[in-house]
Amino acid sequence: MSALLEVNHLSIELTTRDGVAPVIDDLSFDLNAGETLSFVGESGCGKSMTALALMGLLPENISRVSAGSITFAGETLNDASEDRLRQIRGNDISMIFQEPMTSLNPVFTIGEQIAEVLRTHQKLSRRAAWKQSVELLNAVRIPQPESRAADYPFQMSGGQRQRAMIAMALACEPKLLIADEPTTALDVTVQAQIFDLLKDLRRQTGTAIILITHDMGAVAEMAERMIVMYAGRKAEYGSVQQIIEKPRHPYTQGLIACVPHITADLSNERQDLLEVPGIVPSLKDFGKDQCLFASRCEHRSSRCTQQRPEEHQFSSDHSAECWHAVEYQE
């Protein structure tokens, strides 16, 4: 049985003042129906750009898919017309954008915005679309959905707006849901509720989920597999359990070390918070034939700055792109 989504050797170029930069560099992965795959990494590593490419929403005139292919449900999206992509977006592939306050239209009610999706893709009447909008708000656990459907985005709390975005994304029961930082700026309690909601909806509908986040705790709770992105490249890939228990790439090790652990020794008066030194390289450095993490890595050697690392395979579903990754094996 073939995967629902297959991305093969995808490269995306972005035109900047300094020239053309490969913001996504030879990325490959697949996703099965009903599965959750998480993309992890710092801001500027290419996670959201990958999501926009899957949706066919790359910024016009300044970006393009320069190589590779995106195949969804057996259809190559690279070759799809804009009309065909509009049919797919919101219907077969939906996205929860990072900040609902800027993604929702402030001059239309929540119910109207959800109903528009249903009228466009499901061809429902206005009355039927409104009724289903209320049912969707109830499904995402917004209290008094009949009255809240008539509210504007500014009248809702951050958690309620995020739930409304989820309702809109799931209106047509998509085969693939892309959640781009779905709990940004929400408190811990609301975050837990959102993740529980997504898991329940996945069980009920069989929707596959791509979760974009920098929160390792969210990954451990939500996903089966994960991809660690760095400077537009796939630094490490594998099952969540394998990577969290035995990370192979120094960058992955740094991300995990940054997470405060509940089992940490609290007897000391001072607890140092670890961090990954340095910052993500500039776009003008993307695509260089070397390890782009080398300047931040304590394991670097001269080879790291002269050649792009090969992908080392540790098991059938765990690999890392690092010259020194094999040294971390037991």
Secondary structure as the mmCIF struct_conf table of DSSP 4:
data_model
#
loop_
_struct_conf.conf_type_id
_struct_conf.id
_struct_conf.beg_label_comp_id
_struct_conf.beg_label_asym_id
_struct_conf.beg_label_seq_id
_struct_conf.end_label_comp_id
_struct_conf.end_label_asym_id
_struct_conf.end_label_seq_id
BEND BEND1 LEU A 4 LEU A 4
STRN STRN1 LEU A 5 THR A 16
TURN_TY1_P TURN_TY1_P1 ARG A 17 ASP A 18
STRN STRN2 GLY A 19 LEU A 31
TURN_TY1_P TURN_TY1_P2 ALA A 33 GLY A 34
STRN STRN3 THR A 36 VAL A 40
TURN_TY1_P TURN_TY1_P3 SER A 43 GLY A 44
BEND BEND2 CYS A 45 GLY A 46
HELX_RH_AL_P HELX_RH_AL_P1 LYS A 47 MET A 55
TURN_TY1_P TURN_TY1_P4 GLY A 56 GLY A 56
HELX_LH_PP_P HELX_LH_PP_P1 LEU A 58 PRO A 59
TURN_TY1_P TURN_TY1_P5 GLU A 60 ILE A 62
STRN STRN4 SER A 63 PHE A 72
TURN_TY1_P TURN_TY1_P6 ALA A 73 GLY A 74
STRN STRN5 GLU A 75 THR A 76
HELX_RH_3T_P HELX_RH_3T_P1 LEU A 77 ASP A 79
HELX_RH_AL_P HELX_RH_AL_P2 GLU A 82 ILE A 88
STRN STRN6 ARG A 89 ARG A 89
TURN_TY1_P TURN_TY1_P7 GLY A 90 ASP A 92
STRN STRN7 ILE A 93 ILE A 96
BEND BEND3 GLN A 98 GLN A 98
HELX_RH_AL_P HELX_RH_AL_P3 PRO A 100 SER A 103
BEND BEND4 LEU A 104 LEU A 104
TURN_TY1_P TURN_TY1_P8 PRO A 106 VAL A 107
BEND BEND5 PHE A 108 PHE A 108
HELX_RH_AL_P HELX_RH_AL_P4 ILE A 110 GLN A 122
HELX_RH_AL_P HELX_RH_AL_P5 ARG A 126 ALA A 139
TURN_TY1_P TURN_TY1_P9 VAL A 140 ARG A 141
BEND BEND6 PRO A 143 GLN A 144
HELX_RH_AL_P HELX_RH_AL_P6 PRO A 145 ARG A 148
TURN_TY1_P TURN_TY1_P10 ALA A 149 ALA A 150
HELX_RH_3T_P HELX_RH_3T_P2 PRO A 153 GLN A 155
BEND BEND7 MET A 156 MET A 156
HELX_RH_AL_P HELX_RH_AL_P7 GLY A 158 ALA A 169
TURN_TY1_P TURN_TY1_P11 LEU A 170 CYS A 172
BEND BEND8 LYS A 175 LYS A 175
STRN STRN8 LEU A 176 ASP A 180
BEND BEND9 GLU A 181 GLU A 181
TURN_TY1_P TURN_TY1_P12 PRO A 182 ALA A 185
HELX_RH_AL_P HELX_RH_AL_P8 VAL A 188 THR A 205
STRN STRN9 ALA A 208 THR A 213
BEND BEND10 HIS A 214 HIS A 214
HELX_RH_AL_P HELX_RH_AL_P9 MET A 216 MET A 222
BEND BEND11 GLU A 224 GLU A 224
STRN STRN10 ARG A 225 TYR A 230
TURN_TY1_P TURN_TY1_P13 ALA A 231 GLY A 232
STRN STRN11 ARG A 233 SER A 239
HELX_RH_AL_P HELX_RH_AL_P10 VAL A 240 GLU A 245
BEND BEND12 LYS A 246 LYS A 246
BEND BEND13 HIS A 249 HIS A 249
HELX_RH_AL_P HELX_RH_AL_P11 PRO A 250 ALA A 257
TURN_TY1_P TURN_TY1_P14 CYS A 258 CYS A 258
BEND BEND14 VAL A 259 VAL A 259
HELX_LH_PP_P HELX_LH_PP_P2 PRO A 260 HIS A 261
TURN_TY1_P TURN_TY1_P15 ILE A 262 THR A 263
BEND BEND15 ALA A 264 ALA A 264
BEND BEND16 ASN A 268 GLU A 269
HELX_LH_PP_P HELX_LH_PP_P3 ASP A 272 LEU A 274
BEND BEND17 GLY A 278 GLY A 278
HELX_LH_PP_P HELX_LH_PP_P4 VAL A 280 SER A 282
HELX_RH_3T_P HELX_RH_3T_P3 LEU A 283 ASP A 285
TURN_TY1_P TURN_TY1_P16 PHE A 286 GLY A 287
BEND BEND18 ASP A 289 GLN A 290
TURN_TY1_P TURN_TY1_P17 LEU A 292 PHE A 293
HELX_RH_3T_P HELX_RH_3T_P4 ALA A 294 ARG A 296
TURN_TY1_P TURN_TY1_P18 GLU A 298 HIS A 299
HELX_RH_3T_P HELX_RH_3T_P5 SER A 302 THR A 305
TURN_TY1_P TURN_TY1_P19 GLN A 306 GLN A 306
BEND BEND19 GLN A 307 GLN A 307
HELX_LH_PP_P HELX_LH_PP_P5 ARG A 308 GLU A 310
STRN STRN12 GLU A 311 SER A 315
TURN_TY1_P TURN_TY1_P20 SER A 316 ASP A 317
STRN STRN13 HIS A 318 GLU A 321
TURN_TY1_P TURN_TY1_P21 TRP A 323 HIS A 324
HELX_RH_3T_P HELX_RH_3T_P6 ALA A 325 TYR A 328
#
